[in-house]
Amino acid sequence: MSLRARAAQLGKPRKATYGVLIVFVLGSLFPFYWSFLVASRDNGMLTERIPPLLPGGNFFANAARVFDTVPFWRALGNSVLVSGTVTLTTVLFSSLAGFAFAKLRFRGRNGLFVFIVVTLAVPTQLGIIPLFIAMSKLGWAGGLQSVIVPNLVTAFGVFWMRQYTVDALPYELIEAARVDGCSMIRIFWNVCLPAVRPAAAILAMFTFMTSWNDFLWPLVVLDAGNPTVQVALEKLQSGYYVDYSLVLAGTTLATIPILIVFLLLGRQIVAGIMQGAVKG
C-alpha cells in the first residue's frame, strides 16, 4: 500500500493532536531557552521574585568569560575530534559487524553475538580501573587516544546494525551482487551501506551525543590542561561560589555542535522512521 493511501486511511490530524504536539515541543525547548535566558544575564536574575522572560544583553560577555576562565577552545576541539572519530569508527565497524552477523554464515556466529549482547549488561564503571591501568602501561594516559581507542566500536552499535540489516537487506541482493562478480567488501560498500543508511544515521546521532556528553572517563584519564567540553564545564562550577550565568553560557555553547549534528542527520533519521512506519 502506498504512503498516500495510508495517509488517506488515517485521515487528517485533529486540532487536539496539534495542541498536544505543540505542548510537547514547547516543553522540550523550554530547558534550552531557560539556559540561554540565564546565560544572557547576570547571576542576579536568579534572586528576582519574578524572573524575566526575555533574554538580556550579556550573553557574549559571559561567553567571553567562559573562554577566559577555562581552555574552552581546546576543550571544544578535543570533543569535536573525539566525538567525530568515535562516531565514524563506530558506524563503520558496527555496520561491518552487523552485516556479518546478519547475512554471513560462520562457525560460532550465534554464540559470539550473544556474548556481545551480554556485555551490554556490564556497567561501564566496572571497567574504569583496569582500563586506566591498560592506558597507563601503553603510555596513553592523559592523551586523547585514551578516550578514542576504547570507544572505537560499541556493543550496542553492533546489536543495532545487526537487527536493522536482517530486514533491510534481502539475500537476493547479495546473491545478485555475487553473480555480478562483486567481492564481499564491495557488496558491503555498494549494497549494504546504502540499505542501512537510515539506521547508520540514527546510530551516528546517538554515538555523537554519548561521546560528546561523556564525563567520567575523560575526567579520570585526561590531563587537566587537555580537557573535553564536559570536563571544562565542570571546572566552571568547581569553586565555592558558582556563577550560573557563566556555567549556562558554557552549556549553551557546548550544545551548539549537537544541534548542528542533529540538523545534518535529521533528514536521514526522519527517513528511517518513515521507512519503518510504512513497512509492509
C-alpha contacts under 8 A as a table, 3 or more apart, distances in Angstrom:
res1	aa1	res2	aa2	distance
1	M	5	A	6.50
1	M	6	R	6.88
1	M	280	G	7.85
2	S	5	A	5.28
2	S	6	R	6.38
3	L	6	R	5.10
3	L	7	A	6.14
3	L	278	V	6.74
4	R	7	A	5.06
4	R	8	A	6.21
5	A	8	A	5.05
5	A	9	Q	6.31
6	R	9	Q	5.10
6	R	10	L	6.28
7	A	10	L	5.14
7	A	11	G	6.17
7	A	12	K	7.98
8	A	11	G	5.21
8	A	12	K	7.88
13	P	17	T	6.15
13	P	18	Y	7.32
14	R	17	T	5.29
14	R	18	Y	6.79
15	K	18	Y	5.14
15	K	19	G	6.16
16	A	19	G	4.89
16	A	20	V	6.18
17	T	20	V	5.24
17	T	21	L	6.23
18	Y	21	L	5.07
18	Y	22	I	6.06
19	G	22	I	5.13
19	G	23	V	6.27
20	V	23	V	5.14
20	V	24	F	6.30
21	L	24	F	5.14
21	L	25	V	6.13
22	I	25	V	5.07
22	I	26	L	6.08
23	V	26	L	5.21
23	V	27	G	6.04
24	F	27	G	5.01
24	F	28	S	6.10
25	V	28	S	5.08
25	V	29	L	6.16
26	L	29	L	5.11
26	L	30	F	5.96
27	G	30	F	5.32
27	G	31	P	7.73
28	S	31	P	6.79
28	S	32	F	7.98
29	L	32	F	5.47
29	L	33	Y	6.28
30	F	33	Y	4.99
30	F	34	W	5.98
31	P	34	W	5.08
31	P	35	S	6.11
32	F	35	S	5.16
32	F	36	F	6.31
32	F	252	T	7.65
33	Y	36	F	5.13
33	Y	37	L	5.98
34	W	37	L	4.83
34	W	38	V	6.20
35	S	38	V	5.38
35	S	39	A	6.04
35	S	248	L	5.55
35	S	249	A	7.46
35	S	251	T	7.65
35	S	252	T	6.68
36	F	39	A	4.86
36	F	40	S	5.99
36	F	55	P	7.26
36	F	59	F	7.85
36	F	248	L	7.04
36	F	249	A	6.93
36	F	252	T	6.37
37	L	40	S	5.30
37	L	41	R	6.75
37	L	53	L	7.47
37	L	54	L	6.86
37	L	55	P	4.83
37	L	56	G	7.07
38	V	41	R	5.38
38	V	42	D	7.05
38	V	43	N	7.54
38	V	45	M	7.35
38	V	46	L	7.96
38	V	55	P	7.69
38	V	244	Y	7.36
38	V	245	S	5.33
38	V	248	L	6.72
38	V	249	A	7.81
39	A	42	D	7.33
39	A	58	N	7.36
39	A	59	F	5.57
39	A	62	N	6.80
39	A	244	Y	7.59
39	A	245	S	4.42
39	A	246	L	6.46
39	A	247	V	7.67
39	A	248	L	5.19
39	A	249	A	4.47
39	A	252	T	7.68
40	S	55	P	5.70
40	S	56	G	4.91
40	S	57	G	5.72
40	S	58	N	4.60
40	S	59	F	3.82
40	S	60	F	7.60
40	S	62	N	7.26
40	S	245	S	7.14
40	S	249	A	7.45
41	R	44	G	7.97
41	R	45	M	6.96
41	R	55	P	7.09
41	R	56	G	5.13
41	R	57	G	6.62
41	R	58	N	5.19
41	R	59	F	6.68
41	R	245	S	6.48
42	D	45	M	6.30
42	D	58	N	7.22
42	D	245	S	5.63
43	N	46	L	6.04
43	N	47	T	7.90
43	N	243	D	6.16
43	N	244	Y	6.10
43	N	245	S	5.53
44	G	47	T	5.55
44	G	48	E	6.93
45	M	48	E	5.25
45	M	51	P	6.20
45	M	52	P	7.50
46	L	51	P	6.97
48	E	51	P	5.56
52	P	55	P	7.68
56	G	59	F	7.29
57	G	60	F	7.67
58	N	61	A	5.18
58	N	62	N	6.03
59	F	62	N	5.12
59	F	63	A	6.02
59	F	249	A	6.86
60	F	63	A	4.87
60	F	64	A	6.08
61	A	64	A	5.10
61	A	65	R	6.36
62	N	65	R	4.99
62	N	66	V	6.33
62	N	245	S	6.97
62	N	246	L	5.65
62	N	249	A	6.17
63	A	66	V	5.02
63	A	67	F	6.62
63	A	246	L	7.29
63	A	249	A	5.70
63	A	250	G	6.68
63	A	253	L	7.82
64	A	67	F	5.28
64	A	68	D	6.34
65	R	68	D	4.91
65	R	69	T	5.96
65	R	246	L	7.15
66	V	69	T	5.20
66	V	70	V	6.29
66	V	72	F	6.95
66	V	236	L	7.79
66	V	246	L	6.34
66	V	247	V	7.86
66	V	249	A	7.28
66	V	250	G	6.12
67	F	70	V	5.72
67	F	71	P	6.15
67	F	72	F	5.20
67	F	73	W	6.91
68	D	71	P	7.26
69	T	236	L	7.35
70	V	232	A	6.36
70	V	235	K	7.29
70	V	236	L	7.26
71	P	74	R	5.48
71	P	75	A	6.21
71	P	225	G	7.50
71	P	227	P	7.98
71	P	232	A	7.29
72	F	75	A	4.81
72	F	76	L	5.98
72	F	229	V	7.04
72	F	232	A	6.61
73	W	76	L	5.12
73	W	77	G	6.19
74	R	77	G	5.08
74	R	78	N	6.06
74	R	226	N	7.13
74	R	227	P	7.42
74	R	228	T	7.77
75	A	78	N	5.07
75	A	79	S	6.11
75	A	226	N	6.96
75	A	227	P	5.24
75	A	228	T	4.37
75	A	229	V	4.83
75	A	232	A	6.56
76	L	79	S	5.17
76	L	80	V	6.08
76	L	228	T	6.59
76	L	229	V	5.62
76	L	254	A	7.64
77	G	80	V	5.15
77	G	81	L	6.11
78	N	81	L	5.15
78	N	82	V	5.99
78	N	144	L	7.46
78	N	226	N	7.81
78	N	227	P	7.16
78	N	228	T	5.55
78	N	229	V	7.69
79	S	82	V	5.08
79	S	83	S	5.70
79	S	212	W	6.14
79	S	228	T	5.15
79	S	229	V	6.04
80	V	83	S	5.31
80	V	84	G	5.66
80	V	212	W	7.79
81	L	84	G	5.31
81	L	85	T	5.98
82	V	85	T	5.35
82	V	86	V	6.00
82	V	144	L	7.12
82	V	147	V	7.16
82	V	148	I	5.83
82	V	211	S	7.42
82	V	212	W	7.98
83	S	86	V	5.17
83	S	87	T	5.89
83	S	207	T	7.80
83	S	208	F	5.39
83	S	209	M	7.98
83	S	211	S	5.23
83	S	212	W	5.70
84	G	87	T	5.15
84	G	88	L	6.21
84	G	208	F	6.87
85	T	88	L	5.29
85	T	89	T	6.19
85	T	148	I	7.22
85	T	152	L	7.93
86	V	89	T	5.33
86	V	90	T	5.82
86	V	148	I	6.13
86	V	151	N	6.22
86	V	152	L	5.37
86	V	153	V	7.54
86	V	207	T	7.54
86	V	208	F	7.52
86	V	211	S	7.34
87	T	90	T	5.21
87	T	91	V	6.11
87	T	152	L	7.98
87	T	204	A	5.56
87	T	207	T	5.61
87	T	208	F	5.59
88	L	91	V	5.39
88	L	92	L	6.16
88	L	204	A	7.42
89	T	92	L	5.08
89	T	93	F	5.85
89	T	152	L	5.44
89	T	153	V	6.47
90	T	93	F	5.39
90	T	94	S	5.61
90	T	151	N	7.65
90	T	152	L	5.48
90	T	153	V	4.35
90	T	154	T	6.53
90	T	157	G	6.80
90	T	204	A	7.79
90	T	207	T	7.60
91	V	94	S	5.25
91	V	95	S	5.88
91	V	153	V	7.76
91	V	157	G	7.21
91	V	200	A	6.10
91	V	203	L	6.73
91	V	204	A	6.23
92	L	95	S	5.25
92	L	96	L	6.26
93	F	96	L	5.00
93	F	97	A	6.07
93	F	152	L	7.96
93	F	153	V	6.22
93	F	158	V	7.84
94	S	97	A	5.08
94	S	98	G	5.76
94	S	153	V	6.46
94	S	154	T	7.34
94	S	157	G	5.27
94	S	158	V	4.43
94	S	159	F	7.99
94	S	161	M	6.26
95	S	98	G	4.99
95	S	99	F	5.97
95	S	157	G	7.98
95	S	158	V	6.94
95	S	161	M	5.68
95	S	162	R	7.54
95	S	193	L	7.52
95	S	200	A	7.51
96	L	99	F	5.22
96	L	100	A	6.28
96	L	188	F	7.43
97	A	100	A	5.05
97	A	101	F	6.11
97	A	158	V	5.99
97	A	161	M	7.91
97	A	162	R	7.29
98	G	101	F	5.22
98	G	102	A	5.90
98	G	158	V	5.37
98	G	159	F	6.89
98	G	160	W	7.65
98	G	161	M	4.85
98	G	162	R	3.70
98	G	163	Q	7.47
98	G	165	T	6.66
99	F	102	A	5.19
99	F	103	K	5.80
99	F	104	L	7.30
99	F	161	M	7.49
99	F	162	R	6.21
99	F	165	T	6.31
99	F	188	F	7.41
99	F	192	C	7.30
100	A	103	K	5.62
100	A	104	L	4.96
100	A	105	R	7.84
101	F	104	L	6.11
101	F	105	R	7.78
101	F	109	R	6.49
101	F	110	N	7.89
101	F	113	F	7.20
101	F	162	R	6.25
102	A	162	R	5.48
102	A	163	Q	7.43
102	A	165	T	6.24
102	A	166	V	5.23
103	K	166	V	7.10
103	K	171	Y	7.36
105	R	109	R	7.21
106	F	109	R	5.75
108	G	111	G	5.33
108	G	112	L	5.98
109	R	112	L	5.33
109	R	113	F	6.18
110	N	113	F	5.13
110	N	114	V	6.15
111	G	114	V	5.12
111	G	115	F	6.21
112	L	115	F	5.05
112	L	116	I	6.33
113	F	116	I	5.08
113	F	117	V	6.31
114	V	117	V	5.09
114	V	118	V	6.11
115	F	118	V	5.08
115	F	119	T	6.47
116	I	119	T	5.37
116	I	120	L	7.25
116	I	155	A	5.72
116	I	159	F	7.88
117	V	120	L	5.55
117	V	121	A	7.82
117	V	155	A	6.46
117	V	156	F	7.48
117	V	159	F	6.82
118	V	121	A	5.68
118	V	122	V	7.54
119	T	122	V	5.34
119	T	155	A	7.01
120	L	123	P	7.69
120	L	155	A	6.48
120	L	156	F	6.96
122	V	126	L	7.46
123	P	126	L	5.76
123	P	127	G	7.76
124	T	127	G	5.76
124	T	128	I	7.00
125	Q	128	I	5.40
126	L	129	I	7.30
127	G	130	P	5.70
127	G	131	L	5.84
128	I	131	L	5.10
128	I	132	F	5.93
128	I	217	W	7.26
129	I	132	F	5.13
129	I	133	I	6.28
130	P	133	I	5.03
130	P	134	A	6.18
131	L	134	A	5.03
131	L	135	M	6.19
132	F	135	M	5.06
132	F	136	S	6.12
132	F	141	A	7.34
132	F	221	V	6.77
133	I	136	S	5.09
133	I	137	K	6.24
134	A	137	K	5.22
134	A	138	L	6.27
135	M	138	L	5.13
135	M	139	G	6.18
135	M	140	W	5.13
135	M	141	A	5.30
135	M	146	S	6.15
136	S	139	G	5.00
136	S	140	W	5.93
136	S	141	A	5.06
137	K	140	W	7.68
138	L	141	A	7.84
140	W	143	G	5.53
140	W	144	L	7.85
140	W	145	Q	6.39
140	W	146	S	5.46
141	A	146	S	5.98
141	A	221	V	5.64
141	A	222	L	6.56
142	G	146	S	7.19
142	G	221	V	5.56
142	G	222	L	4.02
142	G	223	D	4.68
142	G	226	N	7.56
143	G	146	S	5.81
143	G	147	V	7.63
143	G	221	V	7.91
143	G	222	L	6.11
143	G	223	D	7.40
143	G	226	N	7.73
144	L	147	V	5.30
144	L	148	I	6.29
144	L	222	L	7.25
145	Q	148	I	4.90
145	Q	149	V	5.66
146	S	149	V	5.96
146	S	150	P	6.90
146	S	221	V	7.10
146	S	222	L	7.92
147	V	150	P	6.36
147	V	151	N	7.02
147	V	217	W	7.36
147	V	218	P	6.48
147	V	221	V	7.69
148	I	151	N	5.51
148	I	152	L	6.33
149	V	152	L	5.37
150	P	153	V	7.82
151	N	154	T	6.51
153	V	157	G	7.04
153	V	158	V	7.85
154	T	157	G	5.16
154	T	158	V	6.51
155	A	158	V	5.21
155	A	159	F	6.20
156	F	159	F	5.04
156	F	160	W	5.93
157	G	160	W	5.08
157	G	161	M	6.11
157	G	203	L	6.74
158	V	161	M	5.38
158	V	162	R	5.99
159	F	162	R	5.22
159	F	163	Q	6.18
160	W	163	Q	5.40
160	W	164	Y	6.35
160	W	199	A	7.87
160	W	203	L	7.80
161	M	164	Y	5.15
161	M	165	T	5.91
161	M	196	V	7.71
161	M	199	A	6.84
161	M	200	A	7.36
162	R	165	T	5.16
162	R	166	V	6.27
163	Q	166	V	5.53
163	Q	167	D	7.46
164	Y	167	D	5.95
164	Y	168	A	6.06
164	Y	196	V	7.04
164	Y	199	A	6.86
165	T	168	A	4.98
165	T	169	L	5.54
165	T	192	C	7.83
165	T	195	A	7.92
165	T	196	V	6.39
166	V	169	L	6.24
166	V	170	P	7.73
167	D	170	P	6.87
168	A	195	A	6.16
168	A	196	V	6.60
169	L	173	L	7.17
169	L	192	C	6.61
169	L	195	A	6.30
169	L	196	V	7.75
170	P	173	L	5.70
170	P	174	I	7.13
171	Y	174	I	5.14
171	Y	175	E	6.22
172	E	175	E	5.10
172	E	176	A	6.03
173	L	176	A	5.08
173	L	177	A	6.18
173	L	191	V	7.41
174	I	177	A	5.12
174	I	178	R	6.23
174	I	187	I	6.81
174	I	191	V	7.48
175	E	178	R	5.00
175	E	179	V	6.18
176	A	179	V	5.09
176	A	180	D	6.38
177	A	180	D	5.05
177	A	181	G	6.53
177	A	182	C	5.52
177	A	187	I	6.48
177	A	191	V	7.95
178	R	181	G	5.06
178	R	182	C	5.19
178	R	183	S	7.05
178	R	187	I	7.84
179	V	182	C	7.46
182	C	186	R	5.81
182	C	187	I	6.09
183	S	186	R	5.18
183	S	187	I	6.17
184	M	187	I	4.99
184	M	188	F	6.23
185	I	188	F	5.07
185	I	189	W	6.17
186	R	189	W	4.98
186	R	190	N	5.76
186	R	191	V	7.66
187	I	190	N	5.41
187	I	191	V	5.13
187	I	192	C	6.47
188	F	191	V	5.61
188	F	192	C	4.65
188	F	193	L	6.20
189	W	192	C	6.09
189	W	193	L	5.53
189	W	194	P	7.83
190	N	193	L	6.40
190	N	194	P	6.74
191	V	194	P	5.97
191	V	195	A	6.55
192	C	195	A	5.23
192	C	196	V	6.28
193	L	196	V	5.27
193	L	197	R	5.87
194	P	197	R	5.26
195	A	198	P	7.91
196	V	199	A	5.47
196	V	200	A	6.15
197	R	200	A	4.93
197	R	201	A	6.12
197	R	268	Q	7.42
198	P	201	A	5.13
198	P	202	I	6.42
198	P	268	Q	5.20
198	P	269	I	5.83
198	P	271	A	6.41
198	P	272	G	4.52
199	A	202	I	5.15
199	A	203	L	6.13
199	A	269	I	7.57
199	A	272	G	6.47
200	A	203	L	5.01
200	A	204	A	5.99
201	A	204	A	5.01
201	A	205	M	6.23
201	A	265	L	6.04
201	A	268	Q	5.94
201	A	269	I	6.09
202	I	205	M	5.12
202	I	206	F	6.33
202	I	265	L	7.66
202	I	268	Q	7.64
202	I	269	I	5.60
203	L	206	F	5.24
203	L	207	T	5.89
204	A	207	T	5.08
204	A	208	F	5.96
205	M	208	F	5.29
205	M	209	M	6.24
205	M	261	V	7.08
205	M	262	F	6.71
205	M	265	L	7.03
206	F	209	M	5.14
206	F	210	T	6.05
207	T	210	T	5.10
207	T	211	S	6.03
208	F	211	S	5.21
208	F	212	W	5.85
208	F	258	I	7.78
209	M	212	W	5.06
209	M	213	N	5.99
209	M	258	I	6.71
210	T	213	N	5.28
210	T	214	D	5.98
211	S	214	D	5.14
212	W	229	V	7.59
212	W	230	Q	7.69
213	N	230	Q	6.35
214	D	217	W	7.02
214	D	218	P	7.12
214	D	230	Q	7.00
215	F	218	P	5.70
215	F	219	L	6.00
215	F	230	Q	5.63
215	F	231	V	6.22
216	L	219	L	5.17
216	L	220	V	6.29
217	W	220	V	5.12
217	W	221	V	6.14
218	P	221	V	5.32
218	P	222	L	5.37
218	P	227	P	7.26
218	P	228	T	6.92
218	P	231	V	7.17
219	L	222	L	5.99
219	L	227	P	7.64
219	L	231	V	6.01
222	L	226	N	6.34
222	L	227	P	6.32
223	D	226	N	5.20
223	D	227	P	6.66
224	A	227	P	6.06
227	P	230	Q	7.95
227	P	231	V	5.71
227	P	232	A	6.02
228	T	231	V	5.44
228	T	232	A	6.22
229	V	232	A	5.06
229	V	233	L	6.16
229	V	254	A	6.75
230	Q	233	L	5.06
230	Q	234	E	6.32
231	V	234	E	5.08
231	V	235	K	6.53
232	A	235	K	5.16
232	A	236	L	6.71
233	L	236	L	5.19
233	L	237	Q	7.16
233	L	247	V	6.75
233	L	250	G	6.50
233	L	251	T	7.06
234	E	237	Q	5.59
234	E	238	S	6.32
235	K	238	S	5.02
235	K	239	G	7.86
236	L	239	G	7.49
236	L	242	V	7.70
236	L	246	L	7.31
236	L	247	V	5.86
237	Q	241	Y	7.73
237	Q	242	V	5.27
237	Q	243	D	7.22
237	Q	244	Y	7.99
237	Q	247	V	6.64
238	S	242	V	7.46
239	G	242	V	6.29
242	V	247	V	7.88
243	D	246	L	5.37
243	D	247	V	6.37
244	Y	247	V	4.85
244	Y	248	L	5.87
245	S	248	L	5.31
245	S	249	A	5.97
246	L	249	A	5.11
246	L	250	G	6.39
247	V	250	G	5.25
247	V	251	T	6.23
248	L	251	T	4.67
248	L	252	T	5.95
249	A	252	T	5.14
249	A	253	L	6.32
250	G	253	L	5.10
250	G	254	A	6.11
251	T	254	A	4.99
251	T	255	T	6.22
252	T	255	T	5.15
252	T	256	I	6.72
253	L	256	I	5.56
254	A	257	P	6.62
254	A	258	I	7.80
255	T	258	I	5.46
255	T	259	L	6.47
256	I	259	L	5.16
256	I	260	I	6.28
257	P	260	I	5.00
257	P	261	V	6.24
258	I	261	V	5.13
258	I	262	F	6.16
259	L	262	F	5.03
259	L	263	L	6.18
260	I	263	L	5.14
260	I	264	L	6.24
261	V	264	L	5.06
261	V	265	L	6.10
262	F	265	L	5.17
262	F	266	G	5.33
263	L	266	G	5.07
263	L	267	R	7.61
264	L	267	R	7.19
265	L	268	Q	5.48
265	L	269	I	6.25
266	G	269	I	4.98
266	G	270	V	6.10
267	R	270	V	5.24
267	R	271	A	6.14
268	Q	271	A	4.94
268	Q	272	G	6.15
269	I	272	G	5.12
269	I	273	I	6.31
270	V	273	I	5.06
270	V	274	M	6.11
271	A	274	M	5.15
271	A	275	Q	5.98
272	G	275	Q	5.04
272	G	276	G	6.30
273	I	276	G	5.24
273	I	277	A	6.17
274	M	277	A	4.85
274	M	278	V	6.21
275	Q	278	V	5.55
275	Q	279	K	5.97
276	G	279	K	5.23
